[in-house]
Amino acid sequence: MTNLTLYELEGCPYCAKVKTKLADLELEYDSVMVPRSHSERTEVEAVSGQTGVPVLVDEERGIEGMPESDEIVEYLEETYGNAS
């Protein structure tokens, strides 16, 4: 069971950036595909307060809906990256 959930949209370059970082760090996560129409993205809006994707949820660390791919990638690196 994973504590990470990624809300994403197929073909979204920002989502792909986050998925690449998740793969680089070998992190398991649940993927939730959101509808293409912003008006139908009620689940991601309930989690993050907005309808854009990607949005990351990290239940174990109390992250309830982090938007913005750059911030997510930075968070993943700082939280799960190798401390050299």
PDB file with one MODEL, atoms N, CA, C and O in Angstrom:
MODEL        1
ATOM      1  N   MET A   1       0.848  -1.198   0.000  1.00  0.00           N
ATOM      2  CA  MET A   1       0.000   0.000   0.000  1.00  0.00           C
ATOM      3  C   MET A   1       0.880   1.243   0.000  1.00  0.00           C
ATOM      4  O   MET A   1       1.890   1.311   0.700  1.00  0.00           O
ATOM      5  N   THR A   2       0.484   2.197  -0.780  1.00  0.00           N
ATOM      6  CA  THR A   2       1.256   3.426  -0.891  1.00  0.00           C
ATOM      7  C   THR A   2       0.532   4.574  -0.201  1.00  0.00           C
ATOM      8  O   THR A   2      -0.693   4.577  -0.084  1.00  0.00           O
ATOM      9  N   ASN A   3       1.304   5.536   0.247  1.00  0.00           N
ATOM     10  CA  ASN A   3       0.729   6.732   0.862  1.00  0.00           C
ATOM     11  C   ASN A   3       0.688   7.890  -0.113  1.00  0.00           C
ATOM     12  O   ASN A   3       0.146   8.947   0.213  1.00  0.00           O
ATOM     13  N   LEU A   4       1.251   7.717  -1.309  1.00  0.00           N
ATOM     14  CA  LEU A   4       1.289   8.785  -2.301  1.00  0.00           C
ATOM     15  C   LEU A   4       0.174   8.599  -3.326  1.00  0.00           C
ATOM     16  O   LEU A   4      -0.056   7.498  -3.824  1.00  0.00           O
ATOM     17  N   THR A   5      -0.511   9.697  -3.628  1.00  0.00           N
ATOM     18  CA  THR A   5      -1.534   9.694  -4.671  1.00  0.00           C
ATOM     19  C   THR A   5      -1.264  10.882  -5.579  1.00  0.00           C
ATOM     20  O   THR A   5      -1.074  12.006  -5.114  1.00  0.00           O
ATOM     21  N   LEU A   6      -1.251  10.618  -6.883  1.00  0.00           N
ATOM     22  CA  LEU A   6      -1.033  11.667  -7.870  1.00  0.00           C
ATOM     23  C   LEU A   6      -2.286  11.828  -8.710  1.00  0.00           C
ATOM     24  O   LEU A   6      -2.734  10.886  -9.364  1.00  0.00           O
ATOM     25  N   TYR A   7      -2.844  13.023  -8.685  1.00  0.00           N
ATOM     26  CA  TYR A   7      -3.954  13.361  -9.565  1.00  0.00           C
ATOM     27  C   TYR A   7      -3.345  13.896 -10.840  1.00  0.00           C
ATOM     28  O   TYR A   7      -2.550  14.835 -10.811  1.00  0.00           O
ATOM     29  N   GLU A   8      -3.721  13.289 -11.975  1.00  0.00           N
ATOM     30  CA  GLU A   8      -3.071  13.643 -13.227  1.00  0.00           C
ATOM     31  C   GLU A   8      -4.040  13.581 -14.393  1.00  0.00           C
ATOM     32  O   GLU A   8      -5.173  13.117 -14.267  1.00  0.00           O
ATOM     33  N   LEU A   9      -3.561  14.061 -15.530  1.00  0.00           N
ATOM     34  CA  LEU A   9      -4.320  14.071 -16.772  1.00  0.00           C
ATOM     35  C   LEU A   9      -3.429  13.470 -17.847  1.00  0.00           C
ATOM     36  O   LEU A   9      -2.269  13.856 -17.983  1.00  0.00           O
ATOM     37  N   GLU A  10      -3.964  12.534 -18.603  1.00  0.00           N
ATOM     38  CA  GLU A  10      -3.182  11.900 -19.662  1.00  0.00           C
ATOM     39  C   GLU A  10      -2.693  12.946 -20.656  1.00  0.00           C
ATOM     40  O   GLU A  10      -3.460  13.797 -21.107  1.00  0.00           O
ATOM     41  N   GLY A  11      -1.410  12.871 -20.991  1.00  0.00           N
ATOM     42  CA  GLY A  11      -0.828  13.803 -21.946  1.00  0.00           C
ATOM     43  C   GLY A  11      -0.366  15.121 -21.346  1.00  0.00           C
ATOM     44  O   GLY A  11       0.119  15.990 -22.071  1.00  0.00           O
ATOM     45  N   CYS A  12      -0.504  15.282 -20.057  1.00  0.00           N
ATOM     46  CA  CYS A  12      -0.103  16.520 -19.382  1.00  0.00           C
ATOM     47  C   CYS A  12       1.410  16.515 -19.159  1.00  0.00           C
ATOM     48  O   CYS A  12       1.922  15.640 -18.461  1.00  0.00           O
ATOM     49  N   PRO A  13       2.141  17.486 -19.744  1.00  0.00           N
ATOM     50  CA  PRO A  13       3.603  17.498 -19.576  1.00  0.00           C
ATOM     51  C   PRO A  13       4.038  17.756 -18.137  1.00  0.00           C
ATOM     52  O   PRO A  13       5.087  17.267 -17.718  1.00  0.00           O
ATOM     53  N   TYR A  14       3.260  18.508 -17.380  1.00  0.00           N
ATOM     54  CA  TYR A  14       3.602  18.782 -15.990  1.00  0.00           C
ATOM     55  C   TYR A  14       3.438  17.517 -15.141  1.00  0.00           C
ATOM     56  O   TYR A  14       4.222  17.256 -14.228  1.00  0.00           O
ATOM     57  N   CYS A  15       2.403  16.741 -15.466  1.00  0.00           N
ATOM     58  CA  CYS A  15       2.197  15.463 -14.779  1.00  0.00           C
ATOM     59  C   CYS A  15       3.328  14.499 -15.118  1.00  0.00           C
ATOM     60  O   CYS A  15       3.811  13.773 -14.249  1.00  0.00           O
ATOM     61  N   ALA A  16       3.748  14.493 -16.373  1.00  0.00           N
ATOM     62  CA  ALA A  16       4.834  13.613 -16.815  1.00  0.00           C
ATOM     63  C   ALA A  16       6.126  13.929 -16.063  1.00  0.00           C
ATOM     64  O   ALA A  16       6.891  13.028 -15.719  1.00  0.00           O
ATOM     65  N   LYS A  17       6.358  15.200 -15.815  1.00  0.00           N
ATOM     66  CA  LYS A  17       7.548  15.623 -15.066  1.00  0.00           C
ATOM     67  C   LYS A  17       7.541  15.029 -13.656  1.00  0.00           C
ATOM     68  O   LYS A  17       8.568  14.551 -13.175  1.00  0.00           O
ATOM     69  N   VAL A  18       6.394  15.060 -13.005  1.00  0.00           N
ATOM     70  CA  VAL A  18       6.262  14.501 -11.657  1.00  0.00           C
ATOM     71  C   VAL A  18       6.391  12.979 -11.702  1.00  0.00           C
ATOM     72  O   VAL A  18       7.045  12.387 -10.843  1.00  0.00           O
ATOM     73  N   LYS A  19       5.771  12.343 -12.698  1.00  0.00           N
ATOM     74  CA  LYS A  19       5.854  10.893 -12.824  1.00  0.00           C
ATOM     75  C   LYS A  19       7.292  10.440 -13.069  1.00  0.00           C
ATOM     76  O   LYS A  19       7.699   9.386 -12.580  1.00  0.00           O
ATOM     77  N   THR A  20       8.053  11.217 -13.810  1.00  0.00           N
ATOM     78  CA  THR A  20       9.464  10.901 -14.044  1.00  0.00           C
ATOM     79  C   THR A  20      10.234  10.933 -12.732  1.00  0.00           C
ATOM     80  O   THR A  20      11.054  10.051 -12.477  1.00  0.00           O
ATOM     81  N   LYS A  21       9.984  11.933 -11.900  1.00  0.00           N
ATOM     82  CA  LYS A  21      10.669  12.026 -10.604  1.00  0.00           C
ATOM     83  C   LYS A  21      10.250  10.867  -9.697  1.00  0.00           C
ATOM     84  O   LYS A  21      11.091  10.296  -9.002  1.00  0.00           O
ATOM     85  N   LEU A  22       8.984  10.520  -9.695  1.00  0.00           N
ATOM     86  CA  LEU A  22       8.520   9.373  -8.906  1.00  0.00           C
ATOM     87  C   LEU A  22       9.238   8.099  -9.357  1.00  0.00           C
ATOM     88  O   LEU A  22       9.644   7.288  -8.524  1.00  0.00           O
ATOM     89  N   ALA A  23       9.394   7.923 -10.659  1.00  0.00           N
ATOM     90  CA  ALA A  23      10.081   6.745 -11.195  1.00  0.00           C
ATOM     91  C   ALA A  23      11.565   6.770 -10.838  1.00  0.00           C
ATOM     92  O   ALA A  23      12.133   5.746 -10.460  1.00  0.00           O
ATOM     93  N   ASP A  24      12.193   7.946 -10.961  1.00  0.00           N
ATOM     94  CA  ASP A  24      13.621   8.088 -10.628  1.00  0.00           C
ATOM     95  C   ASP A  24      13.883   7.686  -9.174  1.00  0.00           C
ATOM     96  O   ASP A  24      14.900   7.068  -8.860  1.00  0.00           O
ATOM     97  N   LEU A  25      12.950   8.048  -8.302  1.00  0.00           N
ATOM     98  CA  LEU A  25      13.096   7.753  -6.880  1.00  0.00           C
ATOM     99  C   LEU A  25      12.526   6.379  -6.514  1.00  0.00           C
ATOM    100  O   LEU A  25      12.549   5.978  -5.350  1.00  0.00           O
ATOM    101  N   GLU A  26      12.016   5.665  -7.521  1.00  0.00           N
ATOM    102  CA  GLU A  26      11.431   4.334  -7.340  1.00  0.00           C
ATOM    103  C   GLU A  26      10.331   4.326  -6.276  1.00  0.00           C
ATOM    104  O   GLU A  26      10.266   3.439  -5.425  1.00  0.00           O
ATOM    105  N   LEU A  27       9.475   5.339  -6.354  1.00  0.00           N
ATOM    106  CA  LEU A  27       8.373   5.469  -5.404  1.00  0.00           C
ATOM    107  C   LEU A  27       7.095   4.892  -6.001  1.00  0.00           C
ATOM    108  O   LEU A  27       6.772   5.144  -7.162  1.00  0.00           O
ATOM    109  N   GLU A  28       6.379   4.125  -5.207  1.00  0.00           N
ATOM    110  CA  GLU A  28       5.076   3.632  -5.616  1.00  0.00           C
ATOM    111  C   GLU A  28       4.042   4.704  -5.292  1.00  0.00           C
ATOM    112  O   GLU A  28       4.154   5.420  -4.296  1.00  0.00           O
ATOM    113  N   TYR A  29       3.037   4.797  -6.151  1.00  0.00           N
ATOM    114  CA  TYR A  29       1.982   5.776  -5.925  1.00  0.00           C
ATOM    115  C   TYR A  29       0.714   5.320  -6.615  1.00  0.00           C
ATOM    116  O   TYR A  29       0.747   4.517  -7.548  1.00  0.00           O
ATOM    117  N   ASP A  30      -0.397   5.841  -6.144  1.00  0.00           N
ATOM    118  CA  ASP A  30      -1.681   5.609  -6.796  1.00  0.00           C
ATOM    119  C   ASP A  30      -1.921   6.759  -7.760  1.00  0.00           C
ATOM    120  O   ASP A  30      -1.669   7.920  -7.439  1.00  0.00           O
ATOM    121  N   SER A  31      -2.406   6.423  -8.936  1.00  0.00           N
ATOM    122  CA  SER A  31      -2.698   7.427  -9.943  1.00  0.00           C
ATOM    123  C   SER A  31      -4.207   7.603 -10.047  1.00  0.00           C
ATOM    124  O   SER A  31      -4.955   6.629 -10.138  1.00  0.00           O
ATOM    125  N   VAL A  32      -4.644   8.864 -10.033  1.00  0.00           N
ATOM    126  CA  VAL A  32      -6.055   9.178 -10.236  1.00  0.00           C
ATOM    127  C   VAL A  32      -6.143  10.066 -11.465  1.00  0.00           C
ATOM    128  O   VAL A  32      -5.709  11.217 -11.444  1.00  0.00           O
ATOM    129  N   MET A  33      -6.708   9.522 -12.532  1.00  0.00           N
ATOM    130  CA  MET A  33      -6.882  10.296 -13.761  1.00  0.00           C
ATOM    131  C   MET A  33      -8.087  11.219 -13.598  1.00  0.00           C
ATOM    132  O   MET A  33      -9.164  10.782 -13.192  1.00  0.00           O
ATOM    133  N   VAL A  34      -7.897  12.483 -13.914  1.00  0.00           N
ATOM    134  CA  VAL A  34      -8.990  13.450 -13.793  1.00  0.00           C
ATOM    135  C   VAL A  34      -9.597  13.708 -15.169  1.00  0.00           C
ATOM    136  O   VAL A  34      -8.938  13.503 -16.188  1.00  0.00           O
ATOM    137  N   PRO A  35     -10.842  14.153 -15.201  1.00  0.00           N
ATOM    138  CA  PRO A  35     -11.465  14.474 -16.493  1.00  0.00           C
ATOM    139  C   PRO A  35     -10.758  15.644 -17.174  1.00  0.00           C
ATOM    140  O   PRO A  35     -10.164  16.492 -16.510  1.00  0.00           O
ATOM    141  N   ARG A  36     -10.827  15.680 -18.488  1.00  0.00           N
ATOM    142  CA  ARG A  36     -10.204  16.762 -19.253  1.00  0.00           C
ATOM    143  C   ARG A  36     -10.858  18.108 -18.917  1.00  0.00           C
ATOM    144  O   ARG A  36     -10.176  19.131 -18.851  1.00  0.00           O
ATOM    145  N   SER A  37     -12.156  18.106 -18.707  1.00  0.00           N
ATOM    146  CA  SER A  37     -12.890  19.347 -18.420  1.00  0.00           C
ATOM    147  C   SER A  37     -12.679  19.776 -16.963  1.00  0.00           C
ATOM    148  O   SER A  37     -12.937  19.014 -16.031  1.00  0.00           O
ATOM    149  N   HIS A  38     -12.206  21.003 -16.796  1.00  0.00           N
ATOM    150  CA  HIS A  38     -11.983  21.527 -15.439  1.00  0.00           C
ATOM    151  C   HIS A  38     -13.254  21.501 -14.599  1.00  0.00           C
ATOM    152  O   HIS A  38     -13.195  21.272 -13.391  1.00  0.00           O
ATOM    153  N   SER A  39     -14.396  21.734 -15.227  1.00  0.00           N
ATOM    154  CA  SER A  39     -15.654  21.788 -14.474  1.00  0.00           C
ATOM    155  C   SER A  39     -16.047  20.418 -13.904  1.00  0.00           C
ATOM    156  O   SER A  39     -16.893  20.341 -13.013  1.00  0.00           O
ATOM    157  N   GLU A  40     -15.445  19.349 -14.409  1.00  0.00           N
ATOM    158  CA  GLU A  40     -15.771  18.008 -13.927  1.00  0.00           C
ATOM    159  C   GLU A  40     -14.735  17.475 -12.928  1.00  0.00           C
ATOM    160  O   GLU A  40     -14.840  16.334 -12.477  1.00  0.00           O
ATOM    161  N   ARG A  41     -13.761  18.275 -12.591  1.00  0.00           N
ATOM    162  CA  ARG A  41     -12.685  17.827 -11.700  1.00  0.00           C
ATOM    163  C   ARG A  41     -13.015  18.077 -10.233  1.00  0.00           C
ATOM    164  O   ARG A  41     -12.238  18.707  -9.516  1.00  0.00           O
ATOM    165  N   THR A  42     -14.148  17.592  -9.797  1.00  0.00           N
ATOM    166  CA  THR A  42     -14.598  17.855  -8.437  1.00  0.00           C
ATOM    167  C   THR A  42     -13.726  17.169  -7.390  1.00  0.00           C
ATOM    168  O   THR A  42     -13.508  17.714  -6.308  1.00  0.00           O
ATOM    169  N   GLU A  43     -13.225  15.972  -7.709  1.00  0.00           N
ATOM    170  CA  GLU A  43     -12.415  15.245  -6.726  1.00  0.00           C
ATOM    171  C   GLU A  43     -11.101  15.974  -6.450  1.00  0.00           C
ATOM    172  O   GLU A  43     -10.729  16.155  -5.291  1.00  0.00           O
ATOM    173  N   VAL A  44     -10.398  16.391  -7.498  1.00  0.00           N
ATOM    174  CA  VAL A  44      -9.128  17.084  -7.290  1.00  0.00           C
ATOM    175  C   VAL A  44      -9.355  18.456  -6.657  1.00  0.00           C
ATOM    176  O   VAL A  44      -8.522  18.929  -5.884  1.00  0.00           O
ATOM    177  N   GLU A  45     -10.465  19.088  -6.979  1.00  0.00           N
ATOM    178  CA  GLU A  45     -10.785  20.388  -6.364  1.00  0.00           C
ATOM    179  C   GLU A  45     -11.046  20.221  -4.871  1.00  0.00           C
ATOM    180  O   GLU A  45     -10.645  21.066  -4.071  1.00  0.00           O
ATOM    181  N   ALA A  46     -11.715  19.138  -4.496  1.00  0.00           N
ATOM    182  CA  ALA A  46     -11.985  18.881  -3.076  1.00  0.00           C
ATOM    183  C   ALA A  46     -10.683  18.653  -2.313  1.00  0.00           C
ATOM    184  O   ALA A  46     -10.572  19.037  -1.149  1.00  0.00           O
ATOM    185  N   VAL A  47      -9.711  18.040  -2.954  1.00  0.00           N
ATOM    186  CA  VAL A  47      -8.434  17.727  -2.314  1.00  0.00           C
ATOM    187  C   VAL A  47      -7.538  18.955  -2.220  1.00  0.00           C
ATOM    188  O   VAL A  47      -6.904  19.188  -1.190  1.00  0.00           O
ATOM    189  N   SER A  48      -7.484  19.749  -3.302  1.00  0.00           N
ATOM    190  CA  SER A  48      -6.477  20.810  -3.377  1.00  0.00           C
ATOM    191  C   SER A  48      -7.033  22.231  -3.422  1.00  0.00           C
ATOM    192  O   SER A  48      -6.273  23.190  -3.291  1.00  0.00           O
ATOM    193  N   GLY A  49      -8.329  22.382  -3.602  1.00  0.00           N
ATOM    194  CA  GLY A  49      -8.906  23.721  -3.683  1.00  0.00           C
ATOM    195  C   GLY A  49      -8.800  24.338  -5.063  1.00  0.00           C
ATOM    196  O   GLY A  49      -9.182  25.493  -5.253  1.00  0.00           O
ATOM    197  N   GLN A  50      -8.284  23.586  -6.036  1.00  0.00           N
ATOM    198  CA  GLN A  50      -8.186  24.091  -7.408  1.00  0.00           C
ATOM    199  C   GLN A  50      -8.343  22.912  -8.365  1.00  0.00           C
ATOM    200  O   GLN A  50      -8.345  21.758  -7.937  1.00  0.00           O
ATOM    201  N   THR A  51      -8.476  23.202  -9.660  1.00  0.00           N
ATOM    202  CA  THR A  51      -8.763  22.136 -10.622  1.00  0.00           C
ATOM    203  C   THR A  51      -7.582  21.771 -11.502  1.00  0.00           C
ATOM    204  O   THR A  51      -7.697  20.891 -12.355  1.00  0.00           O
ATOM    205  N   GLY A  52      -6.458  22.428 -11.313  1.00  0.00           N
ATOM    206  CA  GLY A  52      -5.279  22.114 -12.116  1.00  0.00           C
ATOM    207  C   GLY A  52      -4.610  20.842 -11.641  1.00  0.00           C
ATOM    208  O   GLY A  52      -4.772  20.427 -10.493  1.00  0.00           O
ATOM    209  N   VAL A  53      -3.856  20.228 -12.536  1.00  0.00           N
ATOM    210  CA  VAL A  53      -3.060  19.052 -12.198  1.00  0.00           C
ATOM    211  C   VAL A  53      -1.629  19.294 -12.672  1.00  0.00           C
ATOM    212  O   VAL A  53      -1.421  20.100 -13.579  1.00  0.00           O
ATOM    213  N   PRO A  54      -0.676  18.648 -12.111  1.00  0.00           N
ATOM    214  CA  PRO A  54      -0.765  17.563 -11.143  1.00  0.00           C
ATOM    215  C   PRO A  54      -1.013  18.068  -9.717  1.00  0.00           C
ATOM    216  O   PRO A  54      -0.750  19.223  -9.384  1.00  0.00           O
ATOM    217  N   VAL A  55      -1.527  17.159  -8.898  1.00  0.00           N
ATOM    218  CA  VAL A  55      -1.696  17.397  -7.468  1.00  0.00           C
ATOM    219  C   VAL A  55      -1.212  16.137  -6.755  1.00  0.00           C
ATOM    220  O   VAL A  55      -1.579  15.020  -7.121  1.00  0.00           O
ATOM    221  N   LEU A  56      -0.385  16.335  -5.734  1.00  0.00           N
ATOM    222  CA  LEU A  56       0.150  15.209  -4.972  1.00  0.00           C
ATOM    223  C   LEU A  56      -0.441  15.197  -3.570  1.00  0.00           C
ATOM    224  O   LEU A  56      -0.570  16.236  -2.921  1.00  0.00           O
ATOM    225  N   VAL A  57      -0.797  13.999  -3.118  1.00  0.00           N
ATOM    226  CA  VAL A  57      -1.223  13.773  -1.739  1.00  0.00           C
ATOM    227  C   VAL A  57      -0.235  12.789  -1.128  1.00  0.00           C
ATOM    228  O   VAL A  57       0.031  11.728  -1.693  1.00  0.00           O
ATOM    229  N   ASP A  58       0.306  13.155   0.036  1.00  0.00           N
ATOM    230  CA  ASP A  58       1.217  12.270   0.770  1.00  0.00           C
ATOM    231  C   ASP A  58       0.646  12.128   2.176  1.00  0.00           C
ATOM    232  O   ASP A  58       0.968  12.904   3.075  1.00  0.00           O
ATOM    233  N   GLU A  59      -0.205  11.123   2.346  1.00  0.00           N
ATOM    234  CA  GLU A  59      -0.932  10.956   3.609  1.00  0.00           C
ATOM    235  C   GLU A  59       0.005  10.803   4.798  1.00  0.00           C
ATOM    236  O   GLU A  59      -0.249  11.355   5.868  1.00  0.00           O
ATOM    237  N   GLU A  60       1.080  10.059   4.614  1.00  0.00           N
ATOM    238  CA  GLU A  60       1.996   9.782   5.721  1.00  0.00           C
ATOM    239  C   GLU A  60       2.625  11.061   6.278  1.00  0.00           C
ATOM    240  O   GLU A  60       2.927  11.140   7.469  1.00  0.00           O
ATOM    241  N   ARG A  61       2.820  12.045   5.426  1.00  0.00           N
ATOM    242  CA  ARG A  61       3.488  13.281   5.848  1.00  0.00           C
ATOM    243  C   ARG A  61       2.544  14.485   5.917  1.00  0.00           C
ATOM    244  O   ARG A  61       2.992  15.625   6.039  1.00  0.00           O
ATOM    245  N   GLY A  62       1.239  14.224   5.837  1.00  0.00           N
ATOM    246  CA  GLY A  62       0.262  15.297   6.015  1.00  0.00           C
ATOM    247  C   GLY A  62       0.120  16.248   4.849  1.00  0.00           C
ATOM    248  O   GLY A  62      -0.398  17.352   5.016  1.00  0.00           O
ATOM    249  N   ILE A  63       0.570  15.847   3.661  1.00  0.00           N
ATOM    250  CA  ILE A  63       0.405  16.680   2.468  1.00  0.00           C
ATOM    251  C   ILE A  63      -0.939  16.321   1.856  1.00  0.00           C
ATOM    252  O   ILE A  63      -1.117  15.216   1.343  1.00  0.00           O
ATOM    253  N   GLU A  64      -1.881  17.248   1.910  1.00  0.00           N
ATOM    254  CA  GLU A  64      -3.257  16.940   1.524  1.00  0.00           C
ATOM    255  C   GLU A  64      -3.601  17.329   0.097  1.00  0.00           C
ATOM    256  O   GLU A  64      -4.664  16.940  -0.388  1.00  0.00           O
ATOM    257  N   GLY A  65      -2.774  18.060  -0.582  1.00  0.00           N
ATOM    258  CA  GLY A  65      -3.089  18.454  -1.956  1.00  0.00           C
ATOM    259  C   GLY A  65      -2.102  19.478  -2.468  1.00  0.00           C
ATOM    260  O   GLY A  65      -2.433  20.656  -2.601  1.00  0.00           O
ATOM    261  N   MET A  66      -0.884  19.032  -2.758  1.00  0.00           N
ATOM    262  CA  MET A  66       0.167  19.943  -3.217  1.00  0.00           C
ATOM    263  C   MET A  66       0.077  20.106  -4.738  1.00  0.00           C
ATOM    264  O   MET A  66       0.235  19.131  -5.473  1.00  0.00           O
ATOM    265  N   PRO A  67      -0.178  21.339  -5.215  1.00  0.00           N
ATOM    266  CA  PRO A  67      -0.202  21.590  -6.654  1.00  0.00           C
ATOM    267  C   PRO A  67       1.173  22.042  -7.150  1.00  0.00           C
ATOM    268  O   PRO A  67       2.109  22.178  -6.362  1.00  0.00           O
ATOM    269  N   GLU A  68       1.285  22.270  -8.437  1.00  0.00           N
ATOM    270  CA  GLU A  68       2.487  22.806  -9.089  1.00  0.00           C
ATOM    271  C   GLU A  68       3.597  21.763  -9.202  1.00  0.00           C
ATOM    272  O   GLU A  68       4.163  21.325  -8.201  1.00  0.00           O
ATOM    273  N   SER A  69       3.893  21.378 -10.434  1.00  0.00           N
ATOM    274  CA  SER A  69       4.857  20.313 -10.695  1.00  0.00           C
ATOM    275  C   SER A  69       6.239  20.605 -10.124  1.00  0.00           C
ATOM    276  O   SER A  69       6.866  19.708  -9.561  1.00  0.00           O
ATOM    277  N   ASP A  70       6.727  21.829 -10.254  1.00  0.00           N
ATOM    278  CA  ASP A  70       8.061  22.153  -9.734  1.00  0.00           C
ATOM    279  C   ASP A  70       8.129  21.967  -8.225  1.00  0.00           C
ATOM    280  O   ASP A  70       9.116  21.446  -7.705  1.00  0.00           O
ATOM    281  N   GLU A  71       7.089  22.389  -7.525  1.00  0.00           N
ATOM    282  CA  GLU A  71       7.048  22.233  -6.066  1.00  0.00           C
ATOM    283  C   GLU A  71       6.957  20.760  -5.680  1.00  0.00           C
ATOM    284  O   GLU A  71       7.577  20.330  -4.708  1.00  0.00           O
ATOM    285  N   ILE A  72       6.191  19.995  -6.435  1.00  0.00           N
ATOM    286  CA  ILE A  72       6.063  18.560  -6.145  1.00  0.00           C
ATOM    287  C   ILE A  72       7.397  17.862  -6.348  1.00  0.00           C
ATOM    288  O   ILE A  72       7.820  17.075  -5.500  1.00  0.00           O
ATOM    289  N   VAL A  73       8.067  18.142  -7.464  1.00  0.00           N
ATOM    290  CA  VAL A  73       9.364  17.521  -7.746  1.00  0.00           C
ATOM    291  C   VAL A  73      10.369  17.878  -6.655  1.00  0.00           C
ATOM    292  O   VAL A  73      11.109  17.012  -6.189  1.00  0.00           O
ATOM    293  N   GLU A  74      10.402  19.133  -6.248  1.00  0.00           N
ATOM    294  CA  GLU A  74      11.312  19.566  -5.188  1.00  0.00           C
ATOM    295  C   GLU A  74      10.983  18.850  -3.867  1.00  0.00           C
ATOM    296  O   GLU A  74      11.878  18.388  -3.159  1.00  0.00           O
ATOM    297  N   TYR A  75       9.704  18.770  -3.555  1.00  0.00           N
ATOM    298  CA  TYR A  75       9.269  18.079  -2.336  1.00  0.00           C
ATOM    299  C   TYR A  75       9.692  16.609  -2.364  1.00  0.00           C
ATOM    300  O   TYR A  75      10.225  16.097  -1.379  1.00  0.00           O
ATOM    301  N   LEU A  76       9.458  15.941  -3.475  1.00  0.00           N
ATOM    302  CA  LEU A  76       9.810  14.523  -3.587  1.00  0.00           C
ATOM    303  C   LEU A  76      11.313  14.326  -3.423  1.00  0.00           C
ATOM    304  O   LEU A  76      11.755  13.403  -2.739  1.00  0.00           O
ATOM    305  N   GLU A  77      12.086  15.189  -4.047  1.00  0.00           N
ATOM    306  CA  GLU A  77      13.553  15.081  -3.948  1.00  0.00           C
ATOM    307  C   GLU A  77      14.013  15.298  -2.508  1.00  0.00           C
ATOM    308  O   GLU A  77      14.831  14.539  -1.987  1.00  0.00           O
ATOM    309  N   GLU A  78      13.482  16.335  -1.876  1.00  0.00           N
ATOM    310  CA  GLU A  78      13.888  16.652  -0.500  1.00  0.00           C
ATOM    311  C   GLU A  78      13.425  15.578   0.486  1.00  0.00           C
ATOM    312  O   GLU A  78      14.129  15.271   1.448  1.00  0.00           O
ATOM    313  N   THR A  79      12.249  15.013   0.248  1.00  0.00           N
ATOM    314  CA  THR A  79      11.652  14.072   1.190  1.00  0.00           C
ATOM    315  C   THR A  79      12.121  12.641   0.972  1.00  0.00           C
ATOM    316  O   THR A  79      12.373  11.908   1.929  1.00  0.00           O
ATOM    317  N   TYR A  80      12.235  12.251  -0.283  1.00  0.00           N
ATOM    318  CA  TYR A  80      12.518  10.848  -0.604  1.00  0.00           C
ATOM    319  C   TYR A  80      13.845  10.635  -1.343  1.00  0.00           C
ATOM    320  O   TYR A  80      14.254   9.495  -1.564  1.00  0.00           O
ATOM    321  N   GLY A  81      14.511  11.715  -1.720  1.00  0.00           N
ATOM    322  CA  GLY A  81      15.768  11.585  -2.450  1.00  0.00           C
ATOM    323  C   GLY A  81      16.882  11.052  -1.571  1.00  0.00           C
ATOM    324  O   GLY A  81      16.780  11.053  -0.345  1.00  0.00           O
ATOM    325  N   ASN A  82      17.929  10.604  -2.203  1.00  0.00           N
ATOM    326  CA  ASN A  82      19.087  10.081  -1.465  1.00  0.00           C
ATOM    327  C   ASN A  82      19.834  11.231  -0.808  1.00  0.00           C
ATOM    328  O   ASN A  82      20.180  12.218  -1.457  1.00  0.00           O
ATOM    329  N   ALA A  83      20.072  11.092   0.467  1.00  0.00           N
ATOM    330  CA  ALA A  83      20.870  12.087   1.186  1.00  0.00           C
ATOM    331  C   ALA A  83      22.331  11.683   1.036  1.00  0.00           C
ATOM    332  O   ALA A  83      22.821  10.800   1.739  1.00  0.00           O
ATOM    333  N   SER A  84      23.021  12.348   0.101  1.00  0.00           N
ATOM    334  CA  SER A  84      24.411  11.972  -0.137  1.00  0.00           C
ATOM    335  C   SER A  84      25.338  12.669   0.806  1.00  0.00           C
ATOM    336  O   SER A  84      26.550  12.466   0.743  1.00  0.00           O
TER     337      SER A  84
ENDMDL
END
